[in-house]
């Protein structure tokens, strides 16, 4: 499917799937969305402790890079796994403006390494941050009790409803440790019901700019 680089409202770039009209990040602001959903309402719950993160939809690497930057602030050890069935191309990576938009020029090498490192191999991005990119479909995930935190950043329900199903959320539930947390930008009723059906305790939170609500789910 053809993709093109677009600029979102906060100045940060994203990718547009032209056939669907769907973007990899919120048109209201890619960086704003990532910080609000995944950092403020996810990673911040695990400050001052090591954390294992599973990202559903590695995509542009924005969520991984922002997590890396946040971990730098708190000397946090992060073991990050990003799952992606359709990796973006090197020429697309070159057009992403996250490093200057995040005022992180000193970490440009680390951002590039996140995209150039070998798939399926755990790579040390820094002394405290490791990244494993896994090229697989979400329904192929079989991890059990491995992660503290899941960033669920799949394409929207209206485009890929099968990714927001009971089957997928059962896999997410199994992948989390007890008291593990899943955060997502979505807040559709059917998504909340699917999470609840597999055992998650869910709560609605204020959404990022341009979206009224989002969901956080906990494995009790």
C-alpha contacts under 8 A as a table, 3 or more apart, distances in Angstrom:
res1	aa1	res2	aa2	distance
1	X	17	X	6.79
1	X	18	X	7.53
1	X	19	X	6.85
2	X	17	X	6.12
2	X	18	X	5.93
2	X	19	X	7.03
3	X	15	X	6.24
3	X	16	X	5.36
3	X	17	X	4.74
3	X	18	X	5.81
4	X	15	X	5.52
4	X	16	X	5.32
4	X	17	X	6.97
4	X	18	X	7.23
5	X	13	X	6.65
5	X	14	X	5.78
5	X	15	X	4.65
5	X	16	X	6.30
5	X	92	X	7.39
5	X	95	X	7.27
5	X	96	X	7.69
6	X	13	X	5.58
6	X	14	X	5.40
6	X	15	X	5.86
6	X	16	X	6.55
7	X	11	X	5.88
7	X	12	X	5.74
7	X	13	X	4.39
7	X	14	X	6.21
7	X	27	X	7.74
8	X	11	X	5.51
8	X	12	X	5.56
8	X	13	X	5.78
8	X	14	X	6.76
8	X	26	X	7.21
8	X	27	X	4.68
8	X	28	X	5.74
8	X	29	X	4.94
8	X	30	X	6.28
9	X	12	X	7.34
9	X	27	X	6.17
9	X	28	X	4.78
9	X	29	X	4.91
10	X	28	X	6.72
10	X	29	X	4.60
10	X	30	X	7.18
10	X	31	X	7.29
10	X	32	X	7.12
11	X	29	X	7.10
11	X	101	X	7.39
12	X	29	X	6.56
12	X	30	X	5.90
12	X	31	X	6.29
12	X	96	X	7.95
12	X	97	X	6.23
12	X	98	X	6.33
12	X	101	X	6.34
13	X	30	X	6.78
13	X	96	X	5.76
13	X	97	X	5.99
13	X	98	X	7.15
14	X	23	X	6.78
14	X	24	X	5.97
14	X	25	X	5.98
14	X	30	X	6.60
14	X	60	X	7.63
14	X	96	X	7.24
15	X	23	X	5.58
15	X	24	X	5.43
15	X	25	X	7.51
15	X	60	X	7.98
16	X	21	X	6.52
16	X	22	X	5.80
16	X	23	X	4.34
16	X	24	X	6.51
17	X	20	X	5.64
17	X	21	X	5.62
17	X	22	X	5.28
17	X	23	X	5.98
17	X	24	X	7.88
18	X	21	X	5.04
18	X	22	X	7.10
20	X	159	X	7.37
22	X	155	X	7.66
22	X	156	X	7.84
22	X	159	X	7.98
23	X	26	X	6.79
23	X	27	X	7.21
24	X	59	X	7.18
24	X	60	X	7.77
24	X	155	X	7.07
25	X	29	X	7.39
25	X	30	X	5.01
25	X	33	X	7.39
26	X	29	X	5.49
26	X	30	X	5.32
26	X	33	X	6.46
27	X	30	X	6.71
28	X	32	X	7.96
28	X	33	X	7.91
28	X	209	X	6.28
28	X	210	X	5.94
29	X	32	X	5.14
29	X	33	X	6.02
29	X	209	X	7.42
30	X	33	X	5.31
30	X	34	X	6.27
31	X	34	X	5.14
31	X	35	X	6.14
31	X	62	X	7.61
31	X	98	X	7.94
32	X	35	X	5.35
32	X	36	X	6.13
32	X	208	X	7.02
32	X	209	X	7.22
33	X	36	X	5.22
33	X	37	X	5.92
33	X	38	X	7.99
33	X	208	X	5.33
33	X	209	X	6.94
34	X	37	X	5.51
34	X	38	X	5.53
34	X	39	X	6.87
34	X	62	X	7.52
34	X	63	X	6.02
34	X	66	X	7.75
35	X	38	X	5.78
35	X	39	X	4.85
35	X	40	X	6.03
35	X	66	X	7.42
36	X	39	X	5.92
36	X	40	X	5.00
36	X	41	X	6.45
36	X	207	X	7.68
36	X	208	X	5.75
37	X	40	X	6.21
37	X	41	X	5.48
37	X	42	X	6.87
37	X	183	X	6.74
37	X	184	X	6.49
37	X	185	X	6.09
37	X	207	X	7.34
37	X	208	X	6.67
37	X	214	X	7.55
38	X	41	X	5.74
38	X	42	X	4.88
38	X	43	X	6.33
38	X	63	X	7.40
38	X	151	X	6.26
38	X	183	X	6.45
38	X	184	X	7.42
39	X	42	X	5.08
39	X	43	X	4.66
39	X	44	X	5.77
39	X	67	X	7.04
40	X	43	X	6.55
40	X	44	X	5.47
41	X	44	X	6.44
41	X	45	X	7.18
41	X	183	X	7.17
41	X	216	X	7.68
42	X	45	X	5.81
42	X	46	X	7.77
42	X	149	X	7.07
42	X	151	X	7.88
42	X	181	X	7.20
42	X	182	X	7.50
42	X	183	X	6.19
43	X	46	X	5.57
43	X	47	X	7.09
43	X	67	X	7.62
43	X	149	X	7.41
44	X	47	X	5.50
46	X	49	X	5.92
46	X	50	X	7.57
46	X	51	X	6.79
47	X	74	X	7.08
47	X	76	X	7.20
48	X	74	X	6.44
48	X	75	X	7.49
48	X	76	X	6.05
49	X	76	X	6.22
49	X	77	X	7.10
50	X	76	X	5.84
50	X	77	X	4.59
50	X	78	X	5.81
50	X	79	X	7.98
51	X	76	X	7.81
51	X	77	X	6.45
51	X	78	X	5.09
51	X	79	X	6.38
51	X	147	X	7.64
51	X	148	X	6.02
51	X	149	X	7.44
52	X	78	X	5.88
52	X	79	X	4.71
52	X	80	X	5.91
52	X	81	X	7.89
52	X	146	X	7.34
52	X	147	X	4.90
52	X	148	X	5.30
52	X	149	X	6.45
53	X	78	X	7.24
53	X	79	X	6.22
53	X	80	X	4.79
53	X	81	X	6.09
53	X	147	X	5.73
53	X	148	X	6.20
53	X	149	X	4.89
53	X	150	X	5.70
53	X	151	X	7.41
54	X	80	X	6.11
54	X	81	X	4.83
54	X	82	X	5.91
54	X	83	X	7.59
54	X	147	X	6.48
54	X	149	X	6.38
54	X	150	X	4.74
54	X	151	X	6.24
55	X	58	X	6.08
55	X	80	X	7.65
55	X	81	X	6.14
55	X	82	X	4.67
55	X	83	X	6.11
55	X	150	X	5.72
55	X	151	X	4.63
55	X	152	X	6.15
55	X	153	X	7.12
56	X	82	X	6.42
56	X	83	X	5.40
56	X	84	X	7.10
56	X	138	X	7.27
56	X	150	X	7.34
56	X	151	X	6.03
56	X	152	X	4.91
56	X	153	X	5.48
56	X	154	X	6.12
57	X	82	X	6.71
57	X	83	X	5.56
57	X	84	X	5.11
57	X	85	X	7.97
57	X	152	X	7.23
57	X	153	X	5.45
57	X	154	X	5.42
58	X	61	X	5.59
58	X	63	X	7.63
58	X	64	X	7.59
58	X	82	X	4.93
58	X	83	X	5.60
58	X	84	X	5.30
58	X	87	X	7.93
58	X	133	X	7.77
59	X	62	X	7.74
59	X	84	X	6.59
59	X	86	X	7.91
59	X	87	X	6.42
59	X	88	X	6.56
60	X	88	X	6.85
60	X	93	X	7.12
61	X	64	X	5.26
61	X	65	X	6.07
61	X	111	X	7.97
61	X	114	X	7.19
61	X	115	X	7.28
62	X	65	X	5.14
62	X	66	X	6.13
62	X	98	X	7.14
63	X	66	X	5.27
63	X	67	X	6.06
64	X	67	X	5.08
64	X	68	X	6.15
64	X	80	X	7.53
64	X	82	X	7.93
65	X	68	X	4.96
65	X	69	X	6.28
65	X	111	X	6.36
65	X	114	X	7.97
66	X	69	X	5.02
66	X	70	X	6.17
67	X	70	X	5.10
67	X	71	X	6.08
68	X	71	X	5.13
68	X	72	X	6.34
68	X	78	X	7.85
68	X	129	X	6.76
69	X	72	X	5.16
69	X	73	X	6.84
70	X	73	X	5.33
70	X	74	X	6.91
71	X	74	X	5.36
71	X	75	X	5.77
71	X	76	X	4.72
71	X	77	X	6.96
71	X	78	X	7.19
71	X	129	X	7.95
72	X	75	X	5.22
72	X	76	X	6.59
73	X	76	X	7.70
75	X	128	X	7.49
76	X	128	X	6.75
77	X	128	X	4.62
77	X	129	X	5.91
78	X	128	X	6.24
78	X	129	X	4.85
78	X	130	X	6.42
79	X	129	X	6.01
79	X	130	X	5.02
79	X	131	X	6.33
80	X	129	X	7.33
80	X	130	X	5.93
80	X	131	X	4.80
80	X	132	X	6.31
81	X	131	X	5.77
81	X	132	X	4.76
81	X	133	X	5.80
81	X	134	X	7.20
82	X	131	X	7.48
82	X	132	X	6.32
82	X	133	X	4.81
82	X	134	X	6.08
83	X	133	X	6.00
83	X	134	X	4.81
83	X	135	X	5.95
83	X	136	X	6.30
83	X	137	X	7.61
83	X	138	X	7.34
84	X	87	X	6.10
84	X	133	X	7.44
84	X	134	X	6.30
84	X	135	X	5.07
84	X	136	X	5.91
84	X	137	X	6.94
85	X	135	X	5.03
85	X	136	X	4.78
85	X	137	X	5.27
85	X	138	X	7.92
86	X	135	X	7.39
87	X	135	X	7.66
88	X	92	X	6.50
88	X	93	X	7.18
89	X	92	X	5.18
89	X	93	X	6.43
90	X	93	X	5.00
90	X	94	X	6.35
90	X	115	X	7.79
91	X	94	X	5.19
91	X	95	X	6.83
92	X	95	X	5.35
92	X	96	X	6.82
93	X	96	X	5.41
93	X	115	X	7.59
97	X	100	X	5.92
97	X	101	X	6.12
98	X	101	X	5.01
98	X	102	X	5.85
99	X	102	X	5.38
99	X	103	X	6.17
99	X	104	X	5.06
99	X	105	X	5.71
99	X	107	X	7.47
99	X	108	X	6.17
99	X	111	X	7.58
100	X	103	X	4.82
100	X	104	X	6.02
100	X	105	X	6.11
101	X	104	X	7.64
104	X	107	X	5.48
104	X	108	X	6.82
105	X	108	X	5.21
106	X	109	X	7.64
107	X	110	X	5.23
107	X	111	X	6.46
108	X	111	X	5.10
108	X	112	X	6.21
109	X	112	X	5.17
109	X	113	X	6.10
110	X	113	X	4.99
110	X	114	X	6.27
110	X	125	X	5.96
110	X	126	X	7.72
111	X	114	X	5.21
111	X	115	X	6.93
112	X	115	X	5.40
112	X	116	X	6.15
113	X	116	X	4.91
113	X	117	X	5.50
113	X	125	X	6.97
114	X	117	X	5.84
114	X	125	X	7.09
114	X	131	X	7.28
117	X	121	X	7.92
117	X	123	X	6.89
118	X	121	X	5.84
118	X	123	X	7.93
118	X	133	X	7.66
119	X	132	X	7.03
119	X	133	X	5.14
119	X	134	X	5.89
119	X	135	X	6.73
120	X	132	X	6.05
120	X	133	X	5.59
120	X	134	X	5.13
120	X	135	X	7.24
121	X	132	X	5.66
121	X	133	X	7.08
122	X	130	X	6.43
122	X	131	X	5.56
122	X	132	X	4.40
122	X	133	X	7.58
123	X	130	X	5.40
123	X	131	X	5.20
123	X	132	X	6.22
124	X	127	X	6.58
124	X	128	X	7.74
124	X	129	X	6.08
124	X	130	X	4.40
124	X	131	X	6.45
125	X	128	X	7.82
125	X	129	X	5.52
125	X	130	X	5.52
125	X	131	X	6.69
126	X	129	X	5.11
126	X	130	X	6.92
127	X	130	X	7.91
136	X	140	X	6.53
136	X	141	X	7.76
137	X	140	X	5.43
137	X	141	X	7.37
138	X	141	X	5.64
138	X	163	X	7.41
138	X	168	X	7.06
139	X	167	X	7.71
139	X	168	X	6.16
139	X	171	X	7.61
141	X	171	X	6.66
142	X	171	X	6.75
142	X	174	X	7.99
142	X	175	X	7.20
143	X	146	X	6.31
143	X	171	X	7.71
143	X	174	X	6.87
143	X	175	X	4.75
144	X	174	X	5.12
144	X	175	X	4.39
144	X	176	X	6.84
144	X	177	X	7.81
145	X	174	X	6.06
145	X	175	X	4.90
145	X	176	X	4.80
145	X	177	X	4.24
145	X	178	X	7.34
146	X	175	X	5.58
146	X	176	X	5.70
146	X	177	X	5.84
147	X	150	X	7.13
147	X	175	X	6.15
147	X	176	X	4.67
147	X	177	X	5.61
147	X	180	X	6.89
148	X	176	X	5.92
148	X	177	X	5.78
148	X	179	X	7.58
148	X	180	X	4.55
148	X	181	X	6.32
149	X	176	X	7.03
149	X	180	X	5.68
149	X	181	X	4.85
149	X	182	X	5.74
149	X	183	X	7.89
150	X	172	X	7.72
150	X	176	X	7.64
150	X	181	X	6.28
150	X	182	X	4.55
150	X	183	X	6.37
151	X	182	X	6.11
151	X	183	X	5.48
151	X	184	X	6.31
152	X	182	X	6.78
152	X	183	X	6.03
152	X	184	X	4.98
152	X	185	X	7.88
153	X	184	X	6.19
153	X	185	X	7.26
154	X	163	X	7.01
155	X	159	X	6.75
155	X	160	X	6.41
156	X	159	X	5.56
156	X	160	X	6.24
156	X	161	X	7.41
156	X	186	X	7.85
157	X	160	X	5.17
157	X	161	X	4.35
157	X	162	X	7.76
157	X	163	X	7.37
157	X	164	X	6.43
158	X	161	X	6.03
160	X	163	X	5.82
160	X	164	X	7.62
161	X	164	X	5.39
161	X	165	X	6.88
162	X	165	X	5.42
162	X	168	X	7.92
163	X	168	X	6.21
164	X	168	X	6.46
164	X	169	X	7.09
164	X	191	X	6.06
164	X	194	X	7.68
165	X	168	X	5.36
165	X	169	X	6.30
165	X	191	X	7.18
165	X	194	X	6.16
166	X	169	X	5.16
166	X	170	X	5.95
166	X	194	X	4.86
166	X	195	X	6.86
166	X	197	X	7.15
166	X	198	X	6.77
167	X	170	X	5.27
167	X	171	X	6.63
168	X	171	X	5.16
168	X	172	X	6.43
169	X	172	X	4.77
169	X	173	X	6.04
169	X	194	X	6.96
169	X	195	X	5.97
169	X	198	X	6.83
170	X	173	X	5.02
170	X	174	X	6.22
170	X	195	X	7.88
170	X	198	X	5.52
171	X	174	X	5.14
171	X	175	X	6.11
172	X	175	X	5.05
172	X	176	X	6.41
173	X	176	X	5.48
173	X	198	X	7.13
173	X	199	X	7.51
173	X	200	X	7.22
173	X	219	X	6.55
174	X	177	X	7.73
176	X	179	X	7.88
176	X	180	X	5.29
176	X	181	X	7.39
176	X	219	X	7.09
177	X	180	X	5.10
177	X	219	X	7.42
178	X	219	X	5.61
178	X	220	X	5.76
179	X	218	X	5.93
179	X	219	X	4.94
179	X	220	X	5.06
180	X	218	X	5.75
180	X	219	X	5.40
180	X	220	X	7.67
181	X	216	X	7.04
181	X	217	X	5.72
181	X	218	X	4.61
181	X	219	X	6.52
182	X	216	X	5.73
182	X	217	X	5.06
182	X	218	X	6.36
183	X	214	X	7.99
183	X	215	X	6.01
183	X	216	X	4.52
183	X	217	X	6.41
184	X	187	X	7.94
184	X	214	X	6.32
184	X	215	X	5.62
184	X	216	X	6.57
185	X	207	X	6.96
185	X	208	X	7.68
185	X	213	X	7.69
185	X	214	X	4.81
185	X	215	X	6.50
186	X	191	X	7.71
186	X	213	X	7.50
186	X	214	X	5.15
186	X	215	X	6.15
187	X	191	X	6.81
187	X	192	X	6.77
187	X	204	X	7.23
187	X	213	X	6.05
187	X	214	X	4.86
187	X	215	X	5.46
188	X	191	X	5.29
188	X	192	X	6.44
189	X	192	X	5.15
189	X	193	X	6.20
190	X	193	X	5.04
190	X	194	X	6.15
191	X	194	X	5.12
191	X	195	X	6.30
192	X	195	X	5.16
192	X	196	X	6.21
192	X	202	X	7.04
192	X	215	X	7.65
193	X	196	X	5.04
193	X	197	X	6.05
194	X	197	X	5.12
194	X	198	X	6.68
195	X	198	X	5.60
195	X	199	X	6.68
195	X	200	X	5.43
195	X	201	X	7.78
195	X	202	X	7.35
195	X	217	X	7.46
196	X	199	X	5.19
196	X	200	X	4.90
196	X	201	X	6.26
196	X	202	X	6.86
197	X	200	X	7.33
199	X	219	X	6.96
199	X	220	X	7.93
200	X	217	X	5.68
200	X	218	X	5.45
200	X	219	X	5.17
200	X	220	X	7.07
201	X	217	X	5.44
201	X	218	X	5.20
201	X	219	X	6.58
201	X	220	X	7.10
202	X	215	X	6.84
202	X	216	X	5.73
202	X	217	X	4.25
202	X	218	X	6.42
203	X	215	X	5.86
203	X	216	X	5.45
203	X	217	X	6.39
204	X	213	X	6.29
204	X	214	X	5.73
204	X	215	X	4.82
204	X	216	X	6.51
205	X	213	X	5.51
205	X	214	X	5.27
205	X	215	X	5.99
205	X	216	X	7.18
206	X	212	X	6.06
206	X	213	X	4.61
206	X	214	X	6.11
207	X	210	X	7.66
207	X	211	X	5.06
207	X	212	X	4.87
207	X	213	X	3.91
207	X	214	X	4.79
208	X	211	X	5.53
208	X	212	X	7.25
208	X	213	X	7.52
208	X	214	X	7.75
209	X	212	X	7.85
211	X	214	X	7.73
